Amino acid sequence: MNVSLFKSKFLIFLCFSVLFFSCSKNDTDNETPEFSQENTQRAAEVDEVFEGTLNIMETAYAEEEEGRTNSFFPPCAVFTISQQGENFELIIDFGEGCTLPNGAFVTGKVLLTYGPIQNNTRIIDYSFDEYSYNEHPVSGGGQIERLFENQNGNPQSTVNETITVGFPDSSITATRSGFRVAEWVEGVGSGTWLDNVFHITGNWDTLFSNGFNRIGEVVETLVKKANCAIVVSGNIEITQEGHFALLDYGDGTCDNIVTLIHNGIEYTIIIG
């Protein structure tokens, strides 16, 4: 799954914080704005780290176990597979540093363990060993339920997570928990990642060691095309510091426009 979208999300949340500050500042009730741009930036970074890491895990598994072609990984990523009985362990080792095709710089190891396929499903546990994504150390782990064919006849991954992300030059950490469901709706078995389309739903809660909390929930299914830099349609509801807003990704057109809706007012955000 193309993860350049998540770098774009970082810009969205920067605009998100500025717009909320402006709205609060102009209120007539003299309420003091408490919307932190710095915390919003950190929350966006956590999302980028998680989605980028999830892309690594899903892509690595699909390439090694499902015979997907046109590898996403450069030679600096070393894959090791071991088997004990019916159980497998897949280690993706990035060593002291490896730059992926999407520009992400990763270090350390991602570990996937899984047993046999049962009832068209495989449970994959994941964890990390001195792993970092774009200089953000990541610990914790979770579980992926890999469904090879859902009710629509498509592959689907349901991810449960509890991961802790650190920040460069800061003692603050963020723990994100929640789940995400991605249905692979187009491009299955084509032999290339360029024509893939995914439908994404889910929700997550990110709690920071400084007390800041942000909740995100997909309220209209997100549509992600691998050949487009950002999500092309769908809505995410954002809740933080007592504020609510909606991010509307559009009508399916591959463009760089996202609409942020707050208190009934629409703001056009240009990505990039």
Summary of the structure (lengths in Angstrom):
residues: 272
radius of gyration: 19.1
end to end distance: 19.7
largest distance: 68.1
contacts: 834
relative contact order: 0.14
helix: 19%
strand: 48%
